[in-house]
Amino acid sequence: MKESAFQKKLIKELKERFEGCIVTKLDSGHIQGIPDLLILFKNHWATLECKQTKNSSKRPNQEYYVNLMNEMSFSRFINPENKEDVLNDLEQAFRA
């Protein structure tokens, strides 16, 4: 599955799983390496960097921003192989 198709399916699943959330795409052209998606849910937020596979290459600064934003709130690399684990972790973070 292409990364864009995975991302589109993921956005739909996020909106179903976290009813009332806002999911928006972030602009890596503005900040190089910023994660793909910002999720706003109640008084929480998270970012997700979508990858086609667990072995997909990471672009410059992606590790930096995922780690930085994870210290602030919640941020992960997500791909079809780890999707369920990441979404379960996100659900736990949104409950805190």
Phi and psi restraints in degrees (range 20) as a CNS / XPLOR table:
assign (resid 1 and name C) (resid 2 and name N)
       (resid 2 and name CA) (resid 2 and name C) 1.0 -66.4 20.0 2
assign (resid 2 and name N) (resid 2 and name CA)
       (resid 2 and name C) (resid 3 and name N) 1.0 153.0 20.0 2
assign (resid 2 and name C) (resid 3 and name N)
       (resid 3 and name CA) (resid 3 and name C) 1.0 -59.2 20.0 2
assign (resid 3 and name N) (resid 3 and name CA)
       (resid 3 and name C) (resid 4 and name N) 1.0 -39.7 20.0 2
assign (resid 3 and name C) (resid 4 and name N)
       (resid 4 and name CA) (resid 4 and name C) 1.0 -64.1 20.0 2
assign (resid 4 and name N) (resid 4 and name CA)
       (resid 4 and name C) (resid 5 and name N) 1.0 -38.6 20.0 2
assign (resid 4 and name C) (resid 5 and name N)
       (resid 5 and name CA) (resid 5 and name C) 1.0 -68.0 20.0 2
assign (resid 5 and name N) (resid 5 and name CA)
       (resid 5 and name C) (resid 6 and name N) 1.0 -41.3 20.0 2
assign (resid 5 and name C) (resid 6 and name N)
       (resid 6 and name CA) (resid 6 and name C) 1.0 -61.2 20.0 2
assign (resid 6 and name N) (resid 6 and name CA)
       (resid 6 and name C) (resid 7 and name N) 1.0 -44.5 20.0 2
assign (resid 6 and name C) (resid 7 and name N)
       (resid 7 and name CA) (resid 7 and name C) 1.0 -62.8 20.0 2
assign (resid 7 and name N) (resid 7 and name CA)
       (resid 7 and name C) (resid 8 and name N) 1.0 -43.6 20.0 2
assign (resid 7 and name C) (resid 8 and name N)
       (resid 8 and name CA) (resid 8 and name C) 1.0 -61.4 20.0 2
assign (resid 8 and name N) (resid 8 and name CA)
       (resid 8 and name C) (resid 9 and name N) 1.0 -45.5 20.0 2
assign (resid 8 and name C) (resid 9 and name N)
       (resid 9 and name CA) (resid 9 and name C) 1.0 -64.4 20.0 2
assign (resid 9 and name N) (resid 9 and name CA)
       (resid 9 and name C) (resid 10 and name N) 1.0 -40.2 20.0 2
assign (resid 9 and name C) (resid 10 and name N)
       (resid 10 and name CA) (resid 10 and name C) 1.0 -63.0 20.0 2
assign (resid 10 and name N) (resid 10 and name CA)
       (resid 10 and name C) (resid 11 and name N) 1.0 -43.6 20.0 2
assign (resid 10 and name C) (resid 11 and name N)
       (resid 11 and name CA) (resid 11 and name C) 1.0 -58.5 20.0 2
assign (resid 11 and name N) (resid 11 and name CA)
       (resid 11 and name C) (resid 12 and name N) 1.0 -44.7 20.0 2
assign (resid 11 and name C) (resid 12 and name N)
       (resid 12 and name CA) (resid 12 and name C) 1.0 -60.7 20.0 2
assign (resid 12 and name N) (resid 12 and name CA)
       (resid 12 and name C) (resid 13 and name N) 1.0 -44.9 20.0 2
assign (resid 12 and name C) (resid 13 and name N)
       (resid 13 and name CA) (resid 13 and name C) 1.0 -65.3 20.0 2
assign (resid 13 and name N) (resid 13 and name CA)
       (resid 13 and name C) (resid 14 and name N) 1.0 -40.5 20.0 2
assign (resid 13 and name C) (resid 14 and name N)
       (resid 14 and name CA) (resid 14 and name C) 1.0 -59.8 20.0 2
assign (resid 14 and name N) (resid 14 and name CA)
       (resid 14 and name C) (resid 15 and name N) 1.0 -44.2 20.0 2
assign (resid 14 and name C) (resid 15 and name N)
       (resid 15 and name CA) (resid 15 and name C) 1.0 -66.0 20.0 2
assign (resid 15 and name N) (resid 15 and name CA)
       (resid 15 and name C) (resid 16 and name N) 1.0 -32.2 20.0 2
assign (resid 15 and name C) (resid 16 and name N)
       (resid 16 and name CA) (resid 16 and name C) 1.0 -75.4 20.0 2
assign (resid 16 and name N) (resid 16 and name CA)
       (resid 16 and name C) (resid 17 and name N) 1.0 -41.9 20.0 2
assign (resid 16 and name C) (resid 17 and name N)
       (resid 17 and name CA) (resid 17 and name C) 1.0 -74.3 20.0 2
assign (resid 17 and name N) (resid 17 and name CA)
       (resid 17 and name C) (resid 18 and name N) 1.0 -35.9 20.0 2
assign (resid 17 and name C) (resid 18 and name N)
       (resid 18 and name CA) (resid 18 and name C) 1.0 -118.0 20.0 2
assign (resid 18 and name N) (resid 18 and name CA)
       (resid 18 and name C) (resid 19 and name N) 1.0 74.5 20.0 2
assign (resid 18 and name C) (resid 19 and name N)
       (resid 19 and name CA) (resid 19 and name C) 1.0 -54.5 20.0 2
assign (resid 19 and name N) (resid 19 and name CA)
       (resid 19 and name C) (resid 20 and name N) 1.0 128.4 20.0 2
assign (resid 19 and name C) (resid 20 and name N)
       (resid 20 and name CA) (resid 20 and name C) 1.0 92.9 20.0 2
assign (resid 20 and name N) (resid 20 and name CA)
       (resid 20 and name C) (resid 21 and name N) 1.0 -3.2 20.0 2
assign (resid 20 and name C) (resid 21 and name N)
       (resid 21 and name CA) (resid 21 and name C) 1.0 -72.4 20.0 2
assign (resid 21 and name N) (resid 21 and name CA)
       (resid 21 and name C) (resid 22 and name N) 1.0 161.7 20.0 2
assign (resid 21 and name C) (resid 22 and name N)
       (resid 22 and name CA) (resid 22 and name C) 1.0 -113.2 20.0 2
assign (resid 22 and name N) (resid 22 and name CA)
       (resid 22 and name C) (resid 23 and name N) 1.0 127.7 20.0 2
assign (resid 22 and name C) (resid 23 and name N)
       (resid 23 and name CA) (resid 23 and name C) 1.0 -119.3 20.0 2
assign (resid 23 and name N) (resid 23 and name CA)
       (resid 23 and name C) (resid 24 and name N) 1.0 124.0 20.0 2
assign (resid 23 and name C) (resid 24 and name N)
       (resid 24 and name CA) (resid 24 and name C) 1.0 -132.2 20.0 2
assign (resid 24 and name N) (resid 24 and name CA)
       (resid 24 and name C) (resid 25 and name N) 1.0 150.2 20.0 2
assign (resid 24 and name C) (resid 25 and name N)
       (resid 25 and name CA) (resid 25 and name C) 1.0 -85.8 20.0 2
assign (resid 25 and name N) (resid 25 and name CA)
       (resid 25 and name C) (resid 26 and name N) 1.0 137.5 20.0 2
assign (resid 25 and name C) (resid 26 and name N)
       (resid 26 and name CA) (resid 26 and name C) 1.0 -95.0 20.0 2
assign (resid 26 and name N) (resid 26 and name CA)
       (resid 26 and name C) (resid 27 and name N) 1.0 155.0 20.0 2
assign (resid 26 and name C) (resid 27 and name N)
       (resid 27 and name CA) (resid 27 and name C) 1.0 -98.7 20.0 2
assign (resid 27 and name N) (resid 27 and name CA)
       (resid 27 and name C) (resid 28 and name N) 1.0 102.2 20.0 2
assign (resid 27 and name C) (resid 28 and name N)
       (resid 28 and name CA) (resid 28 and name C) 1.0 -70.7 20.0 2
assign (resid 28 and name N) (resid 28 and name CA)
       (resid 28 and name C) (resid 29 and name N) 1.0 -12.1 20.0 2
assign (resid 28 and name C) (resid 29 and name N)
       (resid 29 and name CA) (resid 29 and name C) 1.0 -73.2 20.0 2
assign (resid 29 and name N) (resid 29 and name CA)
       (resid 29 and name C) (resid 30 and name N) 1.0 -23.8 20.0 2
assign (resid 29 and name C) (resid 30 and name N)
       (resid 30 and name CA) (resid 30 and name C) 1.0 -85.2 20.0 2
assign (resid 30 and name N) (resid 30 and name CA)
       (resid 30 and name C) (resid 31 and name N) 1.0 -48.3 20.0 2
assign (resid 30 and name C) (resid 31 and name N)
       (resid 31 and name CA) (resid 31 and name C) 1.0 -126.8 20.0 2
assign (resid 31 and name N) (resid 31 and name CA)
       (resid 31 and name C) (resid 32 and name N) 1.0 106.9 20.0 2
assign (resid 31 and name C) (resid 32 and name N)
       (resid 32 and name CA) (resid 32 and name C) 1.0 -64.7 20.0 2
assign (resid 32 and name N) (resid 32 and name CA)
       (resid 32 and name C) (resid 33 and name N) 1.0 121.7 20.0 2
assign (resid 32 and name C) (resid 33 and name N)
       (resid 33 and name CA) (resid 33 and name C) 1.0 100.1 20.0 2
assign (resid 33 and name N) (resid 33 and name CA)
       (resid 33 and name C) (resid 34 and name N) 1.0 -5.0 20.0 2
assign (resid 33 and name C) (resid 34 and name N)
       (resid 34 and name CA) (resid 34 and name C) 1.0 -64.2 20.0 2
assign (resid 34 and name N) (resid 34 and name CA)
       (resid 34 and name C) (resid 35 and name N) 1.0 142.8 20.0 2
assign (resid 34 and name C) (resid 35 and name N)
       (resid 35 and name CA) (resid 35 and name C) 1.0 -59.1 20.0 2
assign (resid 35 and name N) (resid 35 and name CA)
       (resid 35 and name C) (resid 36 and name N) 1.0 159.8 20.0 2
assign (resid 35 and name C) (resid 36 and name N)
       (resid 36 and name CA) (resid 36 and name C) 1.0 -68.1 20.0 2
assign (resid 36 and name N) (resid 36 and name CA)
       (resid 36 and name C) (resid 37 and name N) 1.0 -43.8 20.0 2
assign (resid 36 and name C) (resid 37 and name N)
       (resid 37 and name CA) (resid 37 and name C) 1.0 -123.3 20.0 2
assign (resid 37 and name N) (resid 37 and name CA)
       (resid 37 and name C) (resid 38 and name N) 1.0 141.2 20.0 2
assign (resid 37 and name C) (resid 38 and name N)
       (resid 38 and name CA) (resid 38 and name C) 1.0 -113.7 20.0 2
assign (resid 38 and name N) (resid 38 and name CA)
       (resid 38 and name C) (resid 39 and name N) 1.0 128.0 20.0 2
assign (resid 38 and name C) (resid 39 and name N)
       (resid 39 and name CA) (resid 39 and name C) 1.0 -115.2 20.0 2
assign (resid 39 and name N) (resid 39 and name CA)
       (resid 39 and name C) (resid 40 and name N) 1.0 123.1 20.0 2
assign (resid 39 and name C) (resid 40 and name N)
       (resid 40 and name CA) (resid 40 and name C) 1.0 -110.6 20.0 2
assign (resid 40 and name N) (resid 40 and name CA)
       (resid 40 and name C) (resid 41 and name N) 1.0 124.8 20.0 2
assign (resid 40 and name C) (resid 41 and name N)
       (resid 41 and name CA) (resid 41 and name C) 1.0 -144.3 20.0 2
assign (resid 41 and name N) (resid 41 and name CA)
       (resid 41 and name C) (resid 42 and name N) 1.0 114.7 20.0 2
assign (resid 41 and name C) (resid 42 and name N)
       (resid 42 and name CA) (resid 42 and name C) 1.0 52.0 20.0 2
assign (resid 42 and name N) (resid 42 and name CA)
       (resid 42 and name C) (resid 43 and name N) 1.0 -119.1 20.0 2
assign (resid 42 and name C) (resid 43 and name N)
       (resid 43 and name CA) (resid 43 and name C) 1.0 -103.7 20.0 2
assign (resid 43 and name N) (resid 43 and name CA)
       (resid 43 and name C) (resid 44 and name N) 1.0 26.2 20.0 2
assign (resid 43 and name C) (resid 44 and name N)
       (resid 44 and name CA) (resid 44 and name C) 1.0 -123.3 20.0 2
assign (resid 44 and name N) (resid 44 and name CA)
       (resid 44 and name C) (resid 45 and name N) 1.0 161.6 20.0 2
assign (resid 44 and name C) (resid 45 and name N)
       (resid 45 and name CA) (resid 45 and name C) 1.0 -145.7 20.0 2
assign (resid 45 and name N) (resid 45 and name CA)
       (resid 45 and name C) (resid 46 and name N) 1.0 159.0 20.0 2
assign (resid 45 and name C) (resid 46 and name N)
       (resid 46 and name CA) (resid 46 and name C) 1.0 -154.0 20.0 2
assign (resid 46 and name N) (resid 46 and name CA)
       (resid 46 and name C) (resid 47 and name N) 1.0 158.9 20.0 2
assign (resid 46 and name C) (resid 47 and name N)
       (resid 47 and name CA) (resid 47 and name C) 1.0 -126.5 20.0 2
assign (resid 47 and name N) (resid 47 and name CA)
       (resid 47 and name C) (resid 48 and name N) 1.0 149.8 20.0 2
assign (resid 47 and name C) (resid 48 and name N)
       (resid 48 and name CA) (resid 48 and name C) 1.0 -133.3 20.0 2
assign (resid 48 and name N) (resid 48 and name CA)
       (resid 48 and name C) (resid 49 and name N) 1.0 134.2 20.0 2
assign (resid 48 and name C) (resid 49 and name N)
       (resid 49 and name CA) (resid 49 and name C) 1.0 -104.7 20.0 2
assign (resid 49 and name N) (resid 49 and name CA)
       (resid 49 and name C) (resid 50 and name N) 1.0 112.4 20.0 2
assign (resid 49 and name C) (resid 50 and name N)
       (resid 50 and name CA) (resid 50 and name C) 1.0 -82.3 20.0 2
assign (resid 50 and name N) (resid 50 and name CA)
       (resid 50 and name C) (resid 51 and name N) 1.0 137.1 20.0 2
assign (resid 50 and name C) (resid 51 and name N)
       (resid 51 and name CA) (resid 51 and name C) 1.0 -131.6 20.0 2
assign (resid 51 and name N) (resid 51 and name CA)
       (resid 51 and name C) (resid 52 and name N) 1.0 147.2 20.0 2
assign (resid 51 and name C) (resid 52 and name N)
       (resid 52 and name CA) (resid 52 and name C) 1.0 -64.8 20.0 2
assign (resid 52 and name N) (resid 52 and name CA)
       (resid 52 and name C) (resid 53 and name N) 1.0 -41.1 20.0 2
assign (resid 52 and name C) (resid 53 and name N)
       (resid 53 and name CA) (resid 53 and name C) 1.0 -142.6 20.0 2
assign (resid 53 and name N) (resid 53 and name CA)
       (resid 53 and name C) (resid 54 and name N) 1.0 170.0 20.0 2
assign (resid 53 and name C) (resid 54 and name N)
       (resid 54 and name CA) (resid 54 and name C) 1.0 -66.6 20.0 2
assign (resid 54 and name N) (resid 54 and name CA)
       (resid 54 and name C) (resid 55 and name N) 1.0 -20.3 20.0 2
assign (resid 54 and name C) (resid 55 and name N)
       (resid 55 and name CA) (resid 55 and name C) 1.0 -99.2 20.0 2
assign (resid 55 and name N) (resid 55 and name CA)
       (resid 55 and name C) (resid 56 and name N) 1.0 5.7 20.0 2
assign (resid 55 and name C) (resid 56 and name N)
       (resid 56 and name CA) (resid 56 and name C) 1.0 -62.3 20.0 2
assign (resid 56 and name N) (resid 56 and name CA)
       (resid 56 and name C) (resid 57 and name N) 1.0 144.5 20.0 2
assign (resid 56 and name C) (resid 57 and name N)
       (resid 57 and name CA) (resid 57 and name C) 1.0 -70.0 20.0 2
assign (resid 57 and name N) (resid 57 and name CA)
       (resid 57 and name C) (resid 58 and name N) 1.0 153.6 20.0 2
assign (resid 57 and name C) (resid 58 and name N)
       (resid 58 and name CA) (resid 58 and name C) 1.0 -105.2 20.0 2
assign (resid 58 and name N) (resid 58 and name CA)
       (resid 58 and name C) (resid 59 and name N) 1.0 138.0 20.0 2
assign (resid 58 and name C) (resid 59 and name N)
       (resid 59 and name CA) (resid 59 and name C) 1.0 -82.0 20.0 2
assign (resid 59 and name N) (resid 59 and name CA)
       (resid 59 and name C) (resid 60 and name N) 1.0 161.5 20.0 2
assign (resid 59 and name C) (resid 60 and name N)
       (resid 60 and name CA) (resid 60 and name C) 1.0 -53.5 20.0 2
assign (resid 60 and name N) (resid 60 and name CA)
       (resid 60 and name C) (resid 61 and name N) 1.0 138.2 20.0 2
assign (resid 60 and name C) (resid 61 and name N)
       (resid 61 and name CA) (resid 61 and name C) 1.0 76.9 20.0 2
assign (resid 61 and name N) (resid 61 and name CA)
       (resid 61 and name C) (resid 62 and name N) 1.0 -7.9 20.0 2
assign (resid 61 and name C) (resid 62 and name N)
       (resid 62 and name CA) (resid 62 and name C) 1.0 -63.5 20.0 2
assign (resid 62 and name N) (resid 62 and name CA)
       (resid 62 and name C) (resid 63 and name N) 1.0 -45.6 20.0 2
assign (resid 62 and name C) (resid 63 and name N)
       (resid 63 and name CA) (resid 63 and name C) 1.0 -58.9 20.0 2
assign (resid 63 and name N) (resid 63 and name CA)
       (resid 63 and name C) (resid 64 and name N) 1.0 -43.3 20.0 2
assign (resid 63 and name C) (resid 64 and name N)
       (resid 64 and name CA) (resid 64 and name C) 1.0 -58.1 20.0 2
assign (resid 64 and name N) (resid 64 and name CA)
       (resid 64 and name C) (resid 65 and name N) 1.0 -51.4 20.0 2
assign (resid 64 and name C) (resid 65 and name N)
       (resid 65 and name CA) (resid 65 and name C) 1.0 -70.6 20.0 2
assign (resid 65 and name N) (resid 65 and name CA)
       (resid 65 and name C) (resid 66 and name N) 1.0 -37.2 20.0 2
assign (resid 65 and name C) (resid 66 and name N)
       (resid 66 and name CA) (resid 66 and name C) 1.0 -62.9 20.0 2
assign (resid 66 and name N) (resid 66 and name CA)
       (resid 66 and name C) (resid 67 and name N) 1.0 -44.8 20.0 2
assign (resid 66 and name C) (resid 67 and name N)
       (resid 67 and name CA) (resid 67 and name C) 1.0 -65.5 20.0 2
assign (resid 67 and name N) (resid 67 and name CA)
       (resid 67 and name C) (resid 68 and name N) 1.0 -44.5 20.0 2
assign (resid 67 and name C) (resid 68 and name N)
       (resid 68 and name CA) (resid 68 and name C) 1.0 -60.5 20.0 2
assign (resid 68 and name N) (resid 68 and name CA)
       (resid 68 and name C) (resid 69 and name N) 1.0 -48.0 20.0 2
assign (resid 68 and name C) (resid 69 and name N)
       (resid 69 and name CA) (resid 69 and name C) 1.0 -71.4 20.0 2
assign (resid 69 and name N) (resid 69 and name CA)
       (resid 69 and name C) (resid 70 and name N) 1.0 -27.5 20.0 2
assign (resid 69 and name C) (resid 70 and name N)
       (resid 70 and name CA) (resid 70 and name C) 1.0 -68.4 20.0 2
assign (resid 70 and name N) (resid 70 and name CA)
       (resid 70 and name C) (resid 71 and name N) 1.0 -34.1 20.0 2
assign (resid 70 and name C) (resid 71 and name N)
       (resid 71 and name CA) (resid 71 and name C) 1.0 -67.8 20.0 2
assign (resid 71 and name N) (resid 71 and name CA)
       (resid 71 and name C) (resid 72 and name N) 1.0 -31.8 20.0 2
assign (resid 71 and name C) (resid 72 and name N)
       (resid 72 and name CA) (resid 72 and name C) 1.0 -77.6 20.0 2
assign (resid 72 and name N) (resid 72 and name CA)
       (resid 72 and name C) (resid 73 and name N) 1.0 -39.9 20.0 2
assign (resid 72 and name C) (resid 73 and name N)
       (resid 73 and name CA) (resid 73 and name C) 1.0 -153.8 20.0 2
assign (resid 73 and name N) (resid 73 and name CA)
       (resid 73 and name C) (resid 74 and name N) 1.0 -94.0 20.0 2
assign (resid 73 and name C) (resid 74 and name N)
       (resid 74 and name CA) (resid 74 and name C) 1.0 -150.8 20.0 2
assign (resid 74 and name N) (resid 74 and name CA)
       (resid 74 and name C) (resid 75 and name N) 1.0 130.6 20.0 2
assign (resid 74 and name C) (resid 75 and name N)
       (resid 75 and name CA) (resid 75 and name C) 1.0 -155.1 20.0 2
assign (resid 75 and name N) (resid 75 and name CA)
       (resid 75 and name C) (resid 76 and name N) 1.0 139.5 20.0 2
assign (resid 75 and name C) (resid 76 and name N)
       (resid 76 and name CA) (resid 76 and name C) 1.0 -149.4 20.0 2
assign (resid 76 and name N) (resid 76 and name CA)
       (resid 76 and name C) (resid 77 and name N) 1.0 157.6 20.0 2
assign (resid 76 and name C) (resid 77 and name N)
       (resid 77 and name CA) (resid 77 and name C) 1.0 -82.7 20.0 2
assign (resid 77 and name N) (resid 77 and name CA)
       (resid 77 and name C) (resid 78 and name N) 1.0 136.3 20.0 2
assign (resid 77 and name C) (resid 78 and name N)
       (resid 78 and name CA) (resid 78 and name C) 1.0 -131.0 20.0 2
assign (resid 78 and name N) (resid 78 and name CA)
       (resid 78 and name C) (resid 79 and name N) 1.0 139.3 20.0 2
assign (resid 78 and name C) (resid 79 and name N)
       (resid 79 and name CA) (resid 79 and name C) 1.0 -146.0 20.0 2
assign (resid 79 and name N) (resid 79 and name CA)
       (resid 79 and name C) (resid 80 and name N) 1.0 170.5 20.0 2
assign (resid 79 and name C) (resid 80 and name N)
       (resid 80 and name CA) (resid 80 and name C) 1.0 -56.1 20.0 2
assign (resid 80 and name N) (resid 80 and name CA)
       (resid 80 and name C) (resid 81 and name N) 1.0 -32.5 20.0 2
assign (resid 80 and name C) (resid 81 and name N)
       (resid 81 and name CA) (resid 81 and name C) 1.0 -72.1 20.0 2
assign (resid 81 and name N) (resid 81 and name CA)
       (resid 81 and name C) (resid 82 and name N) 1.0 -33.2 20.0 2
assign (resid 81 and name C) (resid 82 and name N)
       (resid 82 and name CA) (resid 82 and name C) 1.0 -110.2 20.0 2
assign (resid 82 and name N) (resid 82 and name CA)
       (resid 82 and name C) (resid 83 and name N) 1.0 6.7 20.0 2
assign (resid 82 and name C) (resid 83 and name N)
       (resid 83 and name CA) (resid 83 and name C) 1.0 -52.8 20.0 2
assign (resid 83 and name N) (resid 83 and name CA)
       (resid 83 and name C) (resid 84 and name N) 1.0 -50.2 20.0 2
assign (resid 83 and name C) (resid 84 and name N)
       (resid 84 and name CA) (resid 84 and name C) 1.0 -63.1 20.0 2
assign (resid 84 and name N) (resid 84 and name CA)
       (resid 84 and name C) (resid 85 and name N) 1.0 -41.7 20.0 2
assign (resid 84 and name C) (resid 85 and name N)
       (resid 85 and name CA) (resid 85 and name C) 1.0 -62.8 20.0 2
assign (resid 85 and name N) (resid 85 and name CA)
       (resid 85 and name C) (resid 86 and name N) 1.0 -44.6 20.0 2
assign (resid 85 and name C) (resid 86 and name N)
       (resid 86 and name CA) (resid 86 and name C) 1.0 -64.5 20.0 2
assign (resid 86 and name N) (resid 86 and name CA)
       (resid 86 and name C) (resid 87 and name N) 1.0 -44.0 20.0 2
assign (resid 86 and name C) (resid 87 and name N)
       (resid 87 and name CA) (resid 87 and name C) 1.0 -66.9 20.0 2
assign (resid 87 and name N) (resid 87 and name CA)
       (resid 87 and name C) (resid 88 and name N) 1.0 -34.7 20.0 2
assign (resid 87 and name C) (resid 88 and name N)
       (resid 88 and name CA) (resid 88 and name C) 1.0 -65.8 20.0 2
assign (resid 88 and name N) (resid 88 and name CA)
       (resid 88 and name C) (resid 89 and name N) 1.0 -42.0 20.0 2
assign (resid 88 and name C) (resid 89 and name N)
       (resid 89 and name CA) (resid 89 and name C) 1.0 -63.7 20.0 2
assign (resid 89 and name N) (resid 89 and name CA)
       (resid 89 and name C) (resid 90 and name N) 1.0 -40.2 20.0 2
assign (resid 89 and name C) (resid 90 and name N)
       (resid 90 and name CA) (resid 90 and name C) 1.0 -63.7 20.0 2
assign (resid 90 and name N) (resid 90 and name CA)
       (resid 90 and name C) (resid 91 and name N) 1.0 -41.6 20.0 2
assign (resid 90 and name C) (resid 91 and name N)
       (resid 91 and name CA) (resid 91 and name C) 1.0 -59.4 20.0 2
assign (resid 91 and name N) (resid 91 and name CA)
       (resid 91 and name C) (resid 92 and name N) 1.0 -42.3 20.0 2
assign (resid 91 and name C) (resid 92 and name N)
       (resid 92 and name CA) (resid 92 and name C) 1.0 -63.8 20.0 2
assign (resid 92 and name N) (resid 92 and name CA)
       (resid 92 and name C) (resid 93 and name N) 1.0 -42.1 20.0 2
assign (resid 92 and name C) (resid 93 and name N)
       (resid 93 and name CA) (resid 93 and name C) 1.0 -64.2 20.0 2
assign (resid 93 and name N) (resid 93 and name CA)
       (resid 93 and name C) (resid 94 and name N) 1.0 -38.4 20.0 2
assign (resid 93 and name C) (resid 94 and name N)
       (resid 94 and name CA) (resid 94 and name C) 1.0 -72.5 20.0 2
assign (resid 94 and name N) (resid 94 and name CA)
       (resid 94 and name C) (resid 95 and name N) 1.0 -18.7 20.0 2
assign (resid 94 and name C) (resid 95 and name N)
       (resid 95 and name CA) (resid 95 and name C) 1.0 -81.7 20.0 2
assign (resid 95 and name N) (resid 95 and name CA)
       (resid 95 and name C) (resid 96 and name N) 1.0 -23.5 20.0 2
